[in-house]
Amino acid sequence: MKKVCHFTIFFVSIVLLLFMYAPPGAQAIPLLQLYVEGATYDITTESWFLETDFSSPFSLWTIGNIDGPGGAGPISNVHLSAAYNDPGSGTVTITLAPSTTGGFAGYTDPSTPSSPTFIQTVTDGSVPVLSDGSDLPSHGEYGPGVHWQEFDLGDFVTPDSPIGDFIYTLPAPIFGPGGVGLAQINVYEVTVIGNPESVHFDLYDNVQAGNKVKAKFAPFSHDATVPEPYTATMIFLAGGYIGLMGYRRKNRP
């Protein structure tokens, strides 16, 4: 029997930099999302979670909405952070092995991503820094006593997979006309060594929109509409759509 203290709850959150909205009234899908195979969605915390003792890898999906509803084209310099409590004298090692969806739940994924590039391990209680030089807005997972590792996933430019809105339940895949792909899904088999109490993932960075770049966060409810374009770089508190402690305003029908 597993001891309760050995269980780890993985909350997967999504933080989106340079979030673009569809026209008012449209049902946009976030530009970046996370999903963990086998996870359960908790309506109370508005989070996906997975209980595990780290004895085997788990499949983490990083999803870029390139051409789907609300998509804004290529997404550049995508970074993934993994935060956990200070392990004390121990060491936490996180490995991301490239994989695919394997057709899980109808999500085709013909291309295997390149191996992520490890950037750094941070132990000083700071938070990830975004492409515009600002800090990731605090959402309770960073700060004193928290360590985090950061990985560069590269650019999301290949829409060869379907898209979906990963909230509440695993959604049915959405294809474009003629069955074409709308999203890039990078799947990684994640191995965690060191038995931290929990691991929190954030996905963030740039979205390329023509020849202009704006730094924005997705609001807690990604289906909110924007009455007019923003004329300056702005930061919105972000929420998780598949996420580690991510929250949404309850304004869905």
Secondary structure, DSSP 8 states (H G I E B T S, - for coil): ---GGG-EEEEE----BS----STT-----SEEEEETT-EEETTTTEEEEEE-SSS-EEEEEEEESSSTT--S-EEEEEEEEEEE--TTS--EEEEEEE--TTGGG----------EEEEEE-SS---B-TTS-B----SS-STTEEEEEEEEEEE----B-B---SSS----B--GGG---EEEEEEEEEEES--SEEEEEEEE---BTTB----B--SSTT---SS---S--------SS-TT----S---
